[in-house]
């Protein structure tokens, strides 16, 4: 640490030990109201989101009626990729259905 002009070496006013007063008004208190704390996503929900985004990038549409899933796969997608997506969608079926329904509710579209 380097002392500023007029400071003695080792003074409490230098470097990382300096205490800043004021701030931007944001509070990181553990006592925040529940509405301000974002709900954590489960690992399964994150995985389902990644699967759906990758399917969309390949042109695969995933639809649901609330109980079952259906895939519309372009002919250009290899069979191995289609089978892998079927397996992943089955594994994360509940989360995928929840994501599709939440997205449909948010956009006002039908699933």
N, C-alpha and C positions, 0 to 999 in steps of 0.2 A: 504494500500500500504506500502511496505517496501522500505526504502531508501537503495540504493546501497552504497558501501564503498565510502566515500568521498562526498556523497551527503547530503545536508541538508534535514530534513523531510519537505515534501510539495514542494520539488523542482520540476520543470517542466519536469524532465528527468525520471520520474518513472511511472510505471503502464499504465493504459489505456490512459493517456494523452500524451504519448510519440508519436512523429510524426516520422514516418519512411520515409526516403528519398530513392529514387531509385525505384526499383520494377522490375517486369518481362517484362516491355515494353507494356503490354496490356493496351488498352485505353477503358475506360467505358464512353466515352463522348457521350452525346446525339446527337452529330453531326457526328456520324459514317456514312460512305457511306451506301446506302440502301442495297447493295449486302451483307453486313456483318450482317445485322439485320435479324434474322430468322423470317419467316412469322408465325404469330400466327394461331393455328388451332381453328376452331370453336368447340363449345361443341358438336354439331351434328356430326362433323367429328370424334371427339374423341370417341363418343358413337358408331358410325358405325365401327370404328377400333376395339373396344372392342368386339362388336357383332361378327364381322368376325373372330377374333382370337378365341373366345369361340366356334364358329361353327366349325372351323378347328380342335380344340382340341377334339371335339366330333365326328369327321369324316364327318361332313357335308360339302359338296362342294357347293359354291355359284357361279353361272355363270351368265354372262350377254352378250347380243348382243348390248348393248349401250342404249337400251330402256326398256327392260324387264329383270326381274331376274328369275333365275331357281335354285332350290335347289335339290341336290342329297343327299338323307338322307339314311344312313344305316338302315337296319331292326331293329337293336338292340336299336335304339333311340326311347324312348317312344313317343306316339302320342301327349301328352301334351307338350313335349319339341319341337316337330316339329311345332305344332300350334303356340307356343310362338315365335319361330324364324320367322315363316311366318309373324306374326304381327309386330315384330321388324324390319324385313327387309322392309316391306311395309312402315313403319313409317319413316325409314331413307333411303328410296330407292335411292334418288339422291346422297347422300353421299356415299352409298355402291357402286353404279355404278362408281362414280368418283374414289374411292379407287381401285376397281378392274381394271379399265382401266389404272390408273397410274401404278399399279403394273405390269400389262401386258406389258406396254410400257417400263418400266424399265428393266424387265427381258427378253423382246423380245418374250414372250409367247403369245399365243392367249387366249382370255378370254373364 
